[in-house]
Amino acid sequence: MSVVSAVTREEAGTDAEAIARTAHPHIRSFSGRRGHFTAGQRIAYETLRERWCLPYRNEALDAAAVFGREAPLIVEIGFGMGETTARIAATDAARDFLGIEVYPAGVGSLLARIEAAGLRNLRIVQRDAVEVVRDMIAPATLAGVHVYFPDPWPKKRHHKRRLIQPPFVALLASRLAPGGYLHCATDWEHYAVQMLGVLSREPLLANSAGEIALGETAAQCRGFAPRPAWRPLTKFESRGLKLGHGVWDLLFLRRTGPSEDRARE
Ligand SMILES: C[S@@+](CC[C@H](N)C(=O)[O-])C[C@H]1O[C@@H](n2cnc3c(N)ncnc32)[C@H](O)[C@@H]1O
């Protein structure tokens, strides 16, 4: 029996947490450049933050208390300007959403959308998602995680800054409830291939797309998923499509029951 296979499901969260604290200390997946607010974003940021942003805390979030109900919780990491986030939350009123973003203008933009659309099932945490997921999300609690068009960090020397790395994926998987999903999308082929490799190697996850083959190019790989109807086109995706990039979706499910233990052997 390997050392990893001795880890129980309850312990998996702690295990991933330890990994996140050590192997993934603080290589930030975002740049320090913060861009500029439009007037509307600034006003929203200054007037609506208290209402719809949750402060970062080093303690598990009580989602039922925050949203005033028991509902499946979906986390979106790096929502940018929040167009997609707001549209998904508006069309899926039965679920609650937590958007995580570091970019103040993006937070202002989503705050304005929450207010304009009267969304009651969406909150924001402005903080590094690695810290939010590690510290505020209890193990095995999330119904889903969305990571749409994360920064591709195209230069080889910057690949270490990509968000989808084994330690962070292990942490995300540990926060998913059994049967919960991790949905990623990118328009950057090299990153798509990396994502497929990293997600396929995470023992707690199973690819929903069935047939799997890893390769060096997307064409050599099998295991990408069709874009689910509920994921609208994002701004970065539209930009990528205009540049002639492909788009790759990856949809993995948190394993349940005995298969989870087998995966760890
Ligand atoms: C390329 S943009 C994509 C935005 C949006 N998902 C879309 O598809 O239009 C990536 C976003 O992720 C945010 N981001 C990167 N790393 C992050 C992290 N560790 N925590 C929170 N946000 C992060 C960046 O600030 C940026 O807004």
The ligand as an SDF file (V2000), in Angstrom:
LIG
                    3D

 27 29  0  0  0  0  0  0  0  0999 V2000
   -7.3400   35.7840  -18.4160 C   0  0  0  0  0  0  0  0  0  0  0  0
   -8.4390   36.3830  -17.1980 S   0  0  0  0  0  0  0  0  0  0  0  0
   -9.9500   35.4850  -17.5520 C   0  0  0  0  0  0  0  0  0  0  0  0
  -11.1630   36.1530  -16.9800 C   0  0  0  0  0  0  0  0  0  0  0  0
  -12.4930   35.4350  -17.2060 C   0  0  0  0  0  0  0  0  0  0  0  0
  -12.5220   34.1330  -16.5630 N   0  0  0  0  0  0  0  0  0  0  0  0
  -12.8180   35.3170  -18.6690 C   0  0  0  0  0  0  0  0  0  0  0  0
  -12.8380   34.2010  -19.1900 O   0  0  0  0  0  0  0  0  0  0  0  0
  -13.0720   36.3480  -19.2840 O   0  0  0  0  0  0  0  0  0  0  0  0
   -7.8590   35.5910  -15.7400 C   0  0  0  0  0  0  0  0  0  0  0  0
   -8.3210   36.2720  -14.4680 C   0  0  0  0  0  0  0  0  0  0  0  0
   -7.9450   35.4890  -13.3570 O   0  0  0  0  0  0  0  0  0  0  0  0
   -7.5470   36.3410  -12.2980 C   0  0  0  0  0  0  0  0  0  0  0  0
   -6.6660   35.5580  -11.4270 N   0  0  0  0  0  0  0  0  0  0  0  0
   -5.4920   34.9890  -11.7630 C   0  0  0  0  0  0  0  0  0  0  0  0
   -4.9800   34.3070  -10.7310 N   0  0  0  0  0  0  0  0  0  0  0  0
   -5.8490   34.4440   -9.7040 C   0  0  0  0  0  0  0  0  0  0  0  0
   -5.8560   33.9730   -8.3700 C   0  0  0  0  0  0  0  0  0  0  0  0
   -4.8700   33.2190   -7.8860 N   0  0  0  0  0  0  0  0  0  0  0  0
   -6.8820   34.3130   -7.5770 N   0  0  0  0  0  0  0  0  0  0  0  0
   -7.8950   35.0770   -8.0540 C   0  0  0  0  0  0  0  0  0  0  0  0
   -7.9440   35.5490   -9.3220 N   0  0  0  0  0  0  0  0  0  0  0  0
   -6.9250   35.2410  -10.1420 C   0  0  0  0  0  0  0  0  0  0  0  0
   -6.8710   37.4990  -12.9910 C   0  0  0  0  0  0  0  0  0  0  0  0
   -6.8670   38.6790  -12.1860 O   0  0  0  0  0  0  0  0  0  0  0  0
   -7.7290   37.6510  -14.2410 C   0  0  0  0  0  0  0  0  0  0  0  0
   -8.7790   38.5720  -14.0490 O   0  0  0  0  0  0  0  0  0  0  0  0
  1  2  1  0
  2  3  1  0
  2 10  1  0
  3  4  1  0
  4  5  1  0
  5  6  1  0
  5  7  1  0
  7  8  2  0
  7  9  1  0
 10 11  1  0
 11 12  1  0
 11 26  1  0
 12 13  1  0
 13 14  1  0
 13 24  1  0
 14 15  1  0
 14 23  1  0
 15 16  2  0
 16 17  1  0
 17 18  1  0
 17 23  2  0
 18 19  1  0
 18 20  2  0
 20 21  1  0
 21 22  2  0
 22 23  1  0
 24 25  1  0
 24 26  1  0
 26 27  1  0
M  CHG  2   2   1   9  -1
M  END
$$$$
